[in-house]
Amino acid sequence: MSDQPRDHDIVVYGASGFVGALVARYLAEHAPAGTRIALAGRSEARIAEVKRRLGVDWPVLVADATDVPALERIAAATRVVVTTVGPYAKYGKALVRACAAAGTDYADLTGEVLFARQSIDDNHELARSTGARIVHSCGFDSIPSDIGVHVLAQQVTADGAGELTDTTLVVTSMRGGISGGTIDSMRHQLDVVKNDGKLRRVAASPYSLTPDRSAEPDLGRQDDTAVLSGSAVHPRLRGTLAPFFMASYNTRVVRRSNALRGWEYGRAFRYREAMSVGASPLSPVIAHGTRLGLGALMAGLSLPPTRYVLDRILPKPGEGPDEQSREKGHFTMDLFATTTSGVRYSARFRAKGDPGYAATAVMLGESALALAHDRDALPATEGGVLTPATALGDALVTRLRAAGMEIAARRG
């Protein structure tokens, strides 16, 4: 990050949106005294209303997502930008470029493979030259996955147990719905790849976010939609595991972290994600049905007649559950791994709050605070387009634990 004086420590871009307002509220309640925060977006009146509801005296900055000069002024005026404005492939490119050029740290909530790939291609070297940490995917996509593996690998290394090999994240418990923003991003990416075979191949590759595909070890086919036997993942797991709908993005982020760290997790590190559907005799049926359902959702969003129907059923961008529903949400993700020495390890990432809203606001808010206040505790890096693990690492782990999230790893 540039050492030039800035007017603000953190700017929340998209503060009048549903998730943006939740992040702003989290910062209003938890940012250390003296943190200079500003709210930004395209509507001054709507941002002013958020400011009024929060009861804060923060500056209001106005910039449309297509107004490059205005976005450049925002990036130059702050140390950190956090943005909740998506789909990012449609609305986020100019802002991330402005931050990379200005040496301004940046964090978002994207779960879009093609946006992240283009951001890497367009901004990684520029951000390295300015020292900017461009950190994509700082919410439920993909902090539990990326930070969970980070903590797991640290424990293995501390114990001298070798390196990670087969590693599986299992969503063992979750309450909360998929956000409208996630659905909108899904729609946009499907539209983009529909008539472009090259982009389809990029989106489908398990190594689509790694720095150099040719440098990756040949680990064979890695299927992010596989149905798995629980006992094959770990002896204490029962039933059949279904595909996890966010695996196709999260797995790519974790693989990028491993590559950026020079394959510290292991050259034989194979990573996948799944979801528990219980241990009843019906779990195989439910798991295979889940896989078919995910495929049907993708197909339905790709075809105009079925998309018309789905658009009236699925959550819309800018909408979300009420506060009571958000507070009742929760998630638990357990990781199971075997090391090169043959030892089993496990880790857990558990949090209260609706994953896509309440918990995501905490994760993005704490990511911003780590960038703004924990410079000496962040992983050593020249900057670039990074991941939560490689940009924030232990500083974020400490913050999330202090915020009430359980993050732990152990042998066995």
C-alpha positions as CSV (number, residue, x, y, z in Angstrom):
1,M,0.0,0.0,0.0
2,S,1.2,3.5,-0.8
3,D,2.7,5.5,2.1
4,Q,1.2,8.7,0.8
5,P,-1.2,10.5,3.2
6,R,-4.9,9.6,2.6
7,D,-8.1,11.3,3.7
8,H,-9.7,8.0,4.8
9,D,-8.7,4.6,6.2
10,I,-11.6,2.7,4.7
11,V,-14.2,3.4,2.1
12,V,-17.2,1.2,1.8
13,Y,-18.3,1.2,-1.8
14,G,-21.9,0.1,-2.3
15,A,-22.9,1.2,1.2
16,S,-26.6,1.7,0.2
17,G,-27.0,-1.9,-1.0
18,F,-28.2,-4.6,1.3
19,V,-24.9,-6.2,2.1
20,G,-23.0,-2.9,1.9
21,A,-25.2,-1.4,4.6
22,L,-24.6,-4.5,6.8
23,V,-20.8,-4.0,6.4
24,A,-21.1,-0.3,7.2
25,R,-23.1,-1.1,10.3
26,Y,-20.5,-3.7,11.4
27,L,-17.7,-1.1,11.0
28,A,-19.7,1.5,12.9
29,E,-20.1,-0.9,15.8
30,H,-16.6,-2.5,15.8
31,A,-14.0,-0.3,14.1
32,P,-11.5,1.1,16.6
33,A,-12.0,4.7,17.7
34,G,-10.4,7.1,15.2
35,T,-10.8,4.9,12.2
36,R,-11.6,7.2,9.3
37,I,-14.4,5.7,7.3
38,A,-16.3,7.0,4.3
39,L,-19.4,5.7,2.5
40,A,-19.5,5.6,-1.2
41,G,-21.9,4.7,-4.1
42,R,-23.8,6.1,-7.0
43,S,-26.7,7.7,-5.0
44,E,-25.9,10.5,-2.6
45,A,-29.4,10.5,-1.2
46,R,-29.4,6.7,-0.5
47,I,-26.0,6.8,1.1
48,A,-27.0,9.7,3.3
49,E,-30.0,7.7,4.5
50,V,-27.6,4.8,5.5
51,K,-25.4,7.3,7.3
52,R,-28.5,8.7,9.1
53,R,-29.6,5.2,10.2
54,L,-26.2,4.4,11.5
55,G,-25.9,7.7,13.4
56,V,-22.4,8.3,12.1
57,D,-20.7,11.5,10.8
58,W,-18.8,9.9,8.0
59,P,-18.1,11.5,4.6
60,V,-20.2,10.6,1.6
61,L,-18.5,10.0,-1.7
62,V,-20.4,9.7,-5.0
63,A,-19.3,7.6,-7.9
64,D,-21.0,5.4,-10.5
65,A,-19.3,2.1,-11.2
66,T,-18.7,3.3,-14.8
67,D,-17.3,6.7,-13.8
68,V,-13.6,6.0,-14.0
69,P,-12.3,9.5,-12.9
70,A,-14.6,9.4,-9.8
71,L,-13.4,5.9,-8.9
72,E,-9.8,7.0,-9.3
73,R,-10.4,9.9,-6.9
74,I,-11.9,7.5,-4.3
75,A,-9.0,5.1,-4.6
76,A,-6.5,7.9,-4.3
77,A,-8.2,9.3,-1.2
78,T,-8.2,6.1,1.0
79,R,-6.0,3.4,2.3
80,V,-8.5,0.6,1.8
81,V,-11.6,0.1,-0.4
82,V,-14.2,-2.6,0.3
83,T,-16.8,-3.1,-2.3
84,T,-20.1,-5.1,-2.3
85,V,-21.2,-4.0,-5.8
86,G,-21.7,-6.9,-8.1
87,P,-21.8,-8.7,-10.4
88,Y,-18.1,-7.7,-10.3
89,A,-17.5,-8.7,-13.9
90,K,-20.1,-6.1,-14.8
91,Y,-19.6,-3.4,-12.2
92,G,-16.2,-4.0,-10.6
93,K,-13.4,-3.8,-13.1
94,A,-12.8,-0.1,-13.1
95,L,-12.7,0.1,-9.3
96,V,-10.2,-2.7,-8.8
97,R,-8.0,-1.2,-11.5
98,A,-8.1,2.2,-9.8
99,C,-7.0,0.7,-6.5
100,A,-4.2,-1.3,-8.1
101,A,-2.9,1.8,-9.8
102,A,-3.2,4.0,-6.7
103,G,-1.5,1.5,-4.3
104,T,-4.8,1.2,-2.4
105,D,-5.7,-2.1,-0.7
106,Y,-9.0,-3.6,-1.9
107,A,-11.3,-6.3,-0.7
108,D,-14.6,-7.6,-2.2
109,L,-17.1,-10.5,-2.1
110,T,-16.7,-11.9,-5.6
111,G,-17.4,-15.6,-6.3
112,E,-16.9,-15.1,-10.1
113,V,-14.2,-17.2,-11.7
114,L,-13.9,-15.1,-14.9
115,F,-13.8,-11.8,-13.0
116,A,-11.1,-13.0,-10.7
117,R,-9.1,-14.5,-13.6
118,Q,-9.3,-11.2,-15.6
119,S,-8.4,-9.2,-12.5
120,I,-5.3,-11.4,-12.1
121,D,-4.3,-10.9,-15.7
122,D,-5.0,-7.2,-15.7
123,N,-3.9,-6.1,-12.3
124,H,-1.4,-8.5,-10.6
125,E,1.8,-7.0,-11.8
126,L,0.5,-3.4,-11.5
127,A,-0.5,-4.0,-7.9
128,R,2.8,-5.6,-7.1
129,S,4.5,-2.4,-8.5
130,T,2.4,-0.1,-6.3
131,G,2.2,-2.4,-3.2
132,A,-1.6,-2.7,-3.3
133,R,-3.1,-5.9,-1.9
134,I,-6.0,-6.8,-4.1
135,V,-8.0,-9.3,-2.1
136,H,-10.9,-11.0,-3.8
137,S,-13.5,-13.2,-2.1
138,C,-13.5,-11.9,1.5
139,G,-16.9,-13.3,2.5
140,F,-18.6,-16.7,2.7
141,D,-16.9,-17.0,-0.7
142,S,-14.1,-17.9,0.2
143,I,-12.8,-17.1,3.6
144,P,-13.9,-20.3,5.5
145,S,-12.3,-22.4,2.7
146,D,-9.1,-20.5,2.3
147,I,-8.5,-19.6,5.9
148,G,-9.5,-23.1,7.0
149,V,-6.9,-24.7,4.9
150,H,-4.3,-22.0,5.9
151,V,-4.8,-23.0,9.6
152,L,-4.8,-26.7,8.9
153,A,-1.5,-26.5,6.9
154,Q,0.0,-24.4,9.7
155,Q,-0.8,-27.1,12.3
156,V,0.6,-29.8,10.1
157,T,3.8,-27.9,9.7
158,A,4.1,-27.0,13.4
159,D,3.8,-30.7,14.2
160,G,6.4,-31.7,11.6
161,A,3.9,-34.1,10.0
162,G,4.9,-33.4,6.4
163,E,2.6,-31.8,3.8
164,L,-1.1,-32.0,3.0
165,T,-2.3,-34.5,0.4
166,D,-6.0,-35.3,0.1
167,T,-8.0,-32.6,1.8
168,T,-11.8,-32.3,1.9
169,L,-13.9,-29.5,3.3
170,V,-17.3,-30.7,4.4
171,V,-20.2,-28.4,5.2
172,T,-21.5,-30.3,8.2
173,S,-24.2,-27.7,9.2
174,M,-25.6,-24.6,7.6
175,R,-28.7,-22.5,8.0
176,G,-29.2,-19.6,5.7
177,G,-30.0,-18.9,2.1
178,I,-28.0,-18.1,-1.0
179,S,-27.9,-14.4,-1.6
180,G,-29.5,-12.5,-4.5
181,G,-26.1,-11.1,-5.4
182,T,-24.6,-14.6,-5.8
183,I,-27.5,-15.6,-8.1
184,D,-27.0,-12.5,-10.2
185,S,-23.3,-13.2,-10.5
186,M,-24.2,-16.7,-11.6
187,R,-26.5,-15.4,-14.3
188,H,-24.0,-13.0,-15.6
189,Q,-21.2,-15.6,-15.9
190,L,-23.5,-18.0,-17.7
191,D,-24.4,-15.3,-20.2
192,V,-20.7,-14.5,-20.8
193,V,-19.6,-18.1,-21.4
194,K,-22.7,-19.1,-23.5
195,N,-21.1,-18.4,-26.8
196,D,-17.4,-18.4,-25.9
197,G,-15.7,-21.7,-25.8
198,K,-12.4,-20.3,-24.5
199,L,-14.1,-18.7,-21.5
200,R,-16.0,-21.9,-20.8
201,R,-12.8,-23.8,-20.6
202,V,-11.3,-21.1,-18.3
203,A,-14.4,-21.3,-16.0
204,A,-14.3,-25.1,-16.0
205,S,-10.6,-25.6,-15.3
206,P,-9.8,-26.5,-11.6
207,Y,-6.7,-24.3,-11.9
208,S,-8.3,-21.3,-13.5
209,L,-7.0,-18.9,-10.9
210,T,-3.4,-20.3,-10.4
211,P,-0.5,-18.1,-11.5
212,D,0.9,-20.6,-14.0
213,R,-1.1,-23.7,-15.0
214,S,2.0,-25.4,-16.6
215,A,3.8,-25.3,-13.2
216,E,1.0,-27.1,-11.4
217,P,1.6,-30.8,-10.5
218,D,-0.3,-33.4,-12.4
219,L,-2.8,-34.7,-9.9
220,G,-5.3,-36.2,-12.3
221,R,-8.9,-35.2,-12.6
222,Q,-10.4,-33.0,-9.9
223,D,-14.2,-33.1,-9.9
224,D,-15.8,-30.3,-7.9
225,T,-19.3,-31.9,-8.3
226,A,-18.5,-35.4,-7.1
227,V,-20.8,-37.4,-4.8
228,L,-18.6,-38.9,-2.1
229,S,-18.8,-41.6,0.6
230,G,-18.4,-40.0,4.0
231,S,-16.3,-42.8,5.4
232,A,-13.9,-42.5,2.4
233,V,-13.2,-38.9,3.5
234,H,-12.8,-39.7,7.2
235,P,-13.7,-42.7,9.3
236,R,-16.0,-40.8,11.6
237,L,-18.2,-39.4,8.7
238,R,-21.3,-41.3,7.9
239,G,-23.7,-41.2,4.9
240,T,-23.1,-39.9,1.5
241,L,-21.8,-36.4,0.8
242,A,-23.4,-34.1,-1.8
243,P,-21.6,-31.5,-4.0
244,F,-21.3,-28.1,-2.3
245,F,-22.7,-25.4,-4.6
246,M,-19.8,-23.0,-3.9
247,A,-17.0,-25.6,-4.4
248,S,-16.4,-24.7,-8.0
249,Y,-15.1,-21.3,-6.9
250,N,-13.7,-21.9,-3.5
251,T,-11.5,-24.8,-4.6
252,R,-9.8,-22.5,-7.2
253,V,-9.1,-19.9,-4.6
254,V,-7.4,-22.4,-2.3
255,R,-5.3,-23.8,-5.1
256,R,-4.2,-20.3,-6.0
257,S,-3.1,-19.8,-2.3
258,N,-1.0,-23.0,-2.5
259,A,0.6,-21.9,-5.7
260,L,1.3,-18.3,-4.5
261,R,3.0,-19.8,-1.5
262,G,5.3,-22.0,-3.6
263,W,3.1,-25.0,-2.9
264,E,3.7,-24.9,0.8
265,Y,0.6,-27.0,1.4
266,G,2.2,-29.7,-0.7
267,R,2.9,-30.6,-4.3
268,A,0.5,-33.5,-3.9
269,F,-2.2,-31.3,-2.3
270,R,-5.6,-32.3,-3.7
271,Y,-8.5,-30.2,-2.5
272,R,-12.3,-30.7,-2.8
273,E,-15.5,-29.6,-1.0
274,A,-18.7,-31.4,-0.2
275,M,-21.8,-31.1,1.9
276,S,-23.3,-33.4,4.4
277,V,-26.9,-34.4,3.8
278,G,-27.2,-36.6,6.9
279,A,-26.5,-40.2,7.6
280,S,-29.9,-41.8,6.9
281,P,-30.3,-44.6,4.3
282,L,-31.7,-42.0,2.0
283,S,-28.5,-39.9,2.0
284,P,-27.2,-41.4,-1.3
285,V,-30.5,-40.5,-3.0
286,I,-30.4,-36.9,-1.5
287,A,-26.7,-36.5,-2.5
288,H,-27.3,-37.5,-6.1
289,G,-30.5,-35.5,-6.2
290,T,-28.5,-32.4,-5.0
291,R,-26.0,-32.9,-7.8
292,L,-28.8,-33.2,-10.4
293,G,-30.5,-30.2,-8.9
294,L,-27.4,-28.0,-9.2
295,G,-27.0,-29.0,-12.8
296,A,-30.7,-28.3,-13.4
297,L,-30.3,-24.8,-11.8
298,M,-27.4,-24.0,-14.1
299,A,-29.3,-25.3,-17.2
300,G,-32.4,-23.4,-16.1
301,L,-30.6,-20.1,-15.8
302,S,-29.0,-20.7,-19.2
303,L,-32.3,-21.0,-21.0
304,P,-34.7,-18.0,-21.5
305,P,-38.0,-19.7,-20.7
306,T,-36.8,-21.4,-17.5
307,R,-34.8,-18.3,-16.5
308,Y,-38.0,-16.3,-16.7
309,V,-39.6,-18.6,-14.1
310,L,-36.5,-18.9,-11.9
311,D,-36.1,-15.1,-11.8
312,R,-39.4,-14.9,-10.1
313,I,-38.5,-17.5,-7.5
314,L,-34.9,-16.9,-6.7
315,P,-33.6,-14.0,-4.4
316,K,-33.0,-10.7,-6.2
317,P,-29.9,-8.5,-5.8
318,G,-30.3,-6.0,-3.1
319,E,-32.7,-8.1,-1.1
320,G,-32.1,-10.2,2.0
321,P,-33.6,-11.8,5.1
322,D,-34.7,-9.7,8.0
323,E,-32.5,-9.2,11.1
324,Q,-34.1,-12.0,13.1
325,S,-33.5,-14.5,10.3
326,R,-30.0,-13.3,9.8
327,E,-29.2,-13.8,13.4
328,K,-30.6,-17.4,13.4
329,G,-28.3,-18.5,10.7
330,H,-25.1,-20.3,11.2
331,F,-22.5,-22.6,9.5
332,T,-20.0,-25.2,10.4
333,M,-17.3,-26.4,8.0
334,D,-15.0,-29.3,8.9
335,L,-11.8,-30.1,7.0
336,F,-10.3,-33.5,6.8
337,A,-6.8,-34.2,5.5
338,T,-4.1,-36.8,5.3
339,T,-0.4,-35.8,5.3
340,T,2.6,-37.2,3.4
341,S,3.6,-38.9,6.7
342,G,0.2,-40.7,6.7
343,V,-1.2,-38.8,9.7
344,R,-4.8,-37.6,9.7
345,Y,-5.7,-34.0,10.6
346,S,-8.9,-32.0,10.9
347,A,-9.9,-28.4,11.2
348,R,-13.1,-26.5,11.9
349,F,-14.5,-23.1,10.8
350,R,-17.7,-22.3,12.6
351,A,-19.7,-19.1,12.9
352,K,-23.1,-17.7,13.9
353,G,-25.2,-15.6,11.6
354,D,-26.6,-16.2,8.1
355,P,-23.6,-17.2,6.0
356,G,-24.3,-14.9,3.0
357,Y,-25.3,-11.9,5.0
358,A,-24.5,-11.6,8.7
359,A,-21.4,-13.7,8.8
360,T,-20.2,-12.3,5.5
361,A,-20.5,-8.7,6.8
362,V,-18.2,-9.7,9.7
363,M,-15.7,-11.4,7.4
364,L,-15.5,-8.5,5.0
365,G,-15.5,-5.9,7.8
366,E,-12.7,-7.6,9.6
367,S,-10.7,-8.0,6.4
368,A,-10.9,-4.2,5.9
369,L,-9.8,-3.6,9.5
370,A,-6.9,-6.0,9.1
371,L,-5.7,-4.2,6.0
372,A,-6.1,-0.8,7.7
373,H,-4.7,-1.5,11.1
374,D,-2.7,-4.7,11.1
375,R,0.1,-3.9,8.6
376,D,2.9,-5.4,10.7
377,A,0.9,-8.7,11.3
378,L,0.1,-9.3,7.6
379,P,2.0,-11.9,5.5
380,A,5.0,-10.5,3.8
381,T,4.2,-9.7,0.2
382,E,5.0,-7.2,-2.5
383,G,1.3,-6.8,-3.2
384,G,-0.6,-8.2,-6.1
385,V,-3.9,-9.9,-6.7
386,L,-4.0,-12.2,-3.7
387,T,-6.3,-14.4,-1.7
388,P,-7.5,-14.0,1.9
389,A,-4.9,-16.5,3.1
390,T,-1.9,-14.9,1.3
391,A,-2.9,-11.3,1.9
392,L,-4.3,-11.5,5.4
393,G,-3.3,-14.8,7.0
394,D,-3.0,-14.9,10.7
395,A,-4.0,-11.3,11.2
396,L,-7.5,-12.2,9.9
397,V,-7.6,-15.5,11.9
398,T,-7.0,-13.5,15.1
399,R,-9.6,-11.0,14.2
400,L,-12.3,-13.5,13.3
401,R,-11.7,-15.5,16.5
402,A,-12.0,-12.3,18.5
403,A,-15.3,-11.7,16.6
404,G,-16.6,-15.0,17.9
405,M,-15.8,-17.4,15.1
406,E,-14.3,-20.8,15.8
407,I,-11.2,-21.6,13.8
408,A,-9.1,-24.5,14.9
409,A,-7.0,-27.4,13.7
410,R,-5.9,-30.6,15.3
411,R,-4.3,-34.0,14.7
412,G,-6.8,-36.8,14.2
